Amino acid sequence: MILDDIVKARKADYDIIKNKLPLEELKKKVIVPNKLEYRFYDLFKKKDFIYICECKHKSPSKGIIKENYNYLDIAKEYEASGADCISCLTEPNYFLGSDEHLINIKKNVSIPVLRKDFIFDEYQIYEAKLIGADLILLICAILDNDTLKKFINLAHSLGLSCLVETHNEDEINNAIMCGAKVIGVNNRNLKDFSVDNSLSRILREKYKDIILISESGIKDSNDVLLIKRAGLNGVLVGEALMKSSNISKTLKEFKDAC
């Protein structure tokens, strides 16, 4: 399965990374402010629907998505065009992401930045705080409940918000039980990368009282319209914006969907 391969490769990366900088040394570098702010969670106090726009160079299913990939220009354009949050891939093997991308984006935008990676170790959460992320992605498919709860609590103790990713009812139930405040429904099955962009709308019918974000498979403003009408609280969009010849225009079309 693709997800297993990605996680296996990421674990190999961290065998090297942790050897160079052990966890206890990493912790010493992390500065936690006295007053914790959760800028991503705060978005939902002001808005009924948010747009998380993704900087993504490559994917396992589509290969190279954008040839001339200037992630910093893209991030600036997202913010200027009204994005509420930027998702930055930091997974290097299958997505060609980088921590450096997130560090540079964070220096140049004022909206929250999501570290999108495959988190399996608390090390990565401290690392996310160190490189400036405002929130992290936690994927139910790779974390058992005890670990998910532990990671959510650790992230909150550092002032990081969490977007907890699910793909079915069992995972949503687990996310709720573990204390997730914002839950993403990935319309893409990470086991085989097939997409059903109606999934998040169907699951919204069964989960009315939680903050729910639709992720993946969002191609155009009609998809956004359907998601809005279903009562979800936002979208995470990457490929459609990456492939657009005019990101600002495409994002405006998404935002104008009503």
N, C-alpha and C positions, 0 to 999 in steps of 0.2 A: 504494500500500500504506500502511496506517495507520502502521506503524513508520517508514517513510520520512518521512511527514508530521510525525510527532512529532519526529524527529531534526532535520529541516529547521527547524522552529520553534524548537527548542532552540538550534540554531546561531545563529539570528538573535538570540535572547536574549543569547547570549554575545558577539556582536559589540558589543553595547551595554555589557554588564557589564565586559568586558575593556578597553574604551575608558575607562571610569570608573576602574577599578583594574587597571592592567597586572599581568601575571604576576609580575614581579620585585618589585613593591610588595606583592602578595599574599603571596609567599614570606616577606617580612620579618615579616609578622603571624603566621605559623604557628610555634607553639612545639612542638618535638619533644623529649620528655623523654629523659634519658640512658638510662633503663631502659624499653624498649619493652614494652608489654603488648598481648596480642591476646585480649581478653576473650571475643570470639565463638568463636574457635578453642578456647579453654579449656573452653567448655561441653561439648565432646565428650570431654573427659577424665573428666568426671563423669557424663555422661548418655548413654544409648543412643538416646534420642529426644527431640527438642526441639520447642518450639512458638514459631514466629515469628508474631506477631500484628500485623496491619497497620492503620494509620490511613489511611483512603482515603475521600475525599469524593465523588469522581466517577471514572468511567472512560469511555473512548471508546465502549465497547460497550454499557454499561448506563446512561450518563448519571449523574445525581445518585443516589448509592447511599444516602446518609443525609441527610435534610433538616436535622435539628437536629444539626449536626456540631460537637460540642465536642471537638476532638482531644485536648485536655489531660485532660479527664475520662476520655475513652476510654483514653488511655495509662495513667493511674493505675489504672483498673479492670483493665486487662490485667495490670499488674504484681501487683496485689493478688490476682488470680485465678490466678496461677501461670504467666504467660507467661515464657518464657526470654529473649526478645528482642522488641523492637518495631521494625517496619518503618514508616518515615515517608516518604510521598510528598513530594518537593520539586519535582516538575515542575508548573509553573503553568498551562500552556495547555490540556492535555487532562485533567488530574487535579485541578486546583485546589489543588495542593500549594504548599508554601512553605518556604524555609530557616528562616523564623521559627518555623514549626511545630516543626521539629526542635530548634532552639535551646531553645525553651520546654519541650519534652518532656524533653530531656536534663537540664534543670535540676530536673526534678521526679520522675525515676525513677532507679533504681540499676542496672537491667539494661541490657545492650548495646542500642544504637540503630543501626539500618541506615538509611543514606541511600539511598532508592530513587529513582533518576533514570535518565536516559539519558546515560551518560557517554561522551563521544567525545574529550575534551580533558584533558590533564594538569591544566589549570587547575581543573577540577571536583574533582579529587582533593585538591589543596591546600585548596580551598574546603571540602570535606567535613571535613577535619581541623580547619580554623578554626572551623567551626560546631559541632563537638563530636561528630561521628559516630564510632562505634566500628568500623563496617564500611561498605563500599560495595558496590553491585551493579554488576557488569560483565557486559554482555550480548554473548555471542559473535556474535550476528546482526548487530551493528553495528561489530565490531572485527576487524581482521585479526589473524593470529597474532602478528606482531611487535609490534603495538600492545598486544594483550592481555598479552603477557609483560612488556612495558615497564610497563604500568599496574599489574600485580600486584606487580612489584618495587618500583615507586614507593610504592604503598600500604603495603607491608611496611616500607619504610624510614621511613615516617612513623608506624608503629605502628597502621596500619589493617588489619583483616582484610578479606577479599574473599569475597563470595558470587558465584560465576561462573555465569551463567545460560545454559542450553543447551536445545535442543529436539529433538535427534536424535543419532545415534551419531557422526557426523562432528564435531559441536560438542563432544561429550563428549571425544572423542579429542584435539581441539585444546586443550581446557581442561586436560586432564591433561598434555599436552606442554608447555604454557606455565607449568606450576607451580601450578595451582589446588589449594588444599587442601580446599575445600568447594565442591561443584558442585550447583547447583539445576537440576532439570528442570521447565521451565515446560510444564504441560499445555495451556496456551493458545498457539496459533500467533500470534505477534505480527504476521504479515503480513496475516491476515484476522480474527484474534481468535476463531476457532473453538476449541472446547475438547474434549479427549479425556482425561478424568481417569484413564484406565488407562495412559497413556503412561509415566509415571514408574515404575509397577510393572513394565511390560514391559522398560524399559531397565535396571532393577535386576537382572533376570535375567542380563543380559549384562555387568554391571559390579558384581562382588561386593565388591571390596576398596577402594572409595573411599567417602568421606562424601558421601551423596546426599540432597538435600532435595526433596520434592515441592511444587511451587508451582501455585496456581490450580486452580479447578474443584472444590474441596473443600467439599461442601455440608453434610455431617452426620457424625455419629460413625461411621456405617457406612463412609464413605469413609476416615476416619482409621484405622479397624480394618483395612481392606484394605491400606492403605499400611504400617501397622505390620507386618502379617503378611508383606508382601512383603520386609521387611527394610530399608526405607529408614530414614534417621536423623533425619527430622523433616518438618514441614510448615510452609509459609508460607500463612497463611489471612487473608483480608481480608473479602471480600464477605459470607460467611456470618455473620461476627461483626458487621459493620457493620449488617446487616439484622435482627439478633437484637433482640428486645425486652428480653432479659436476657443481656447479654454474659457475666457471671460464670457463669450456669447453662449456657450453650452451651459455653463453654470447659471447664467442669468435665466435661460430657458427652464432649467430645473427649478430654480427658486420661484419663477413665475407660475409654475404649475399649481393649479388651485381647483 
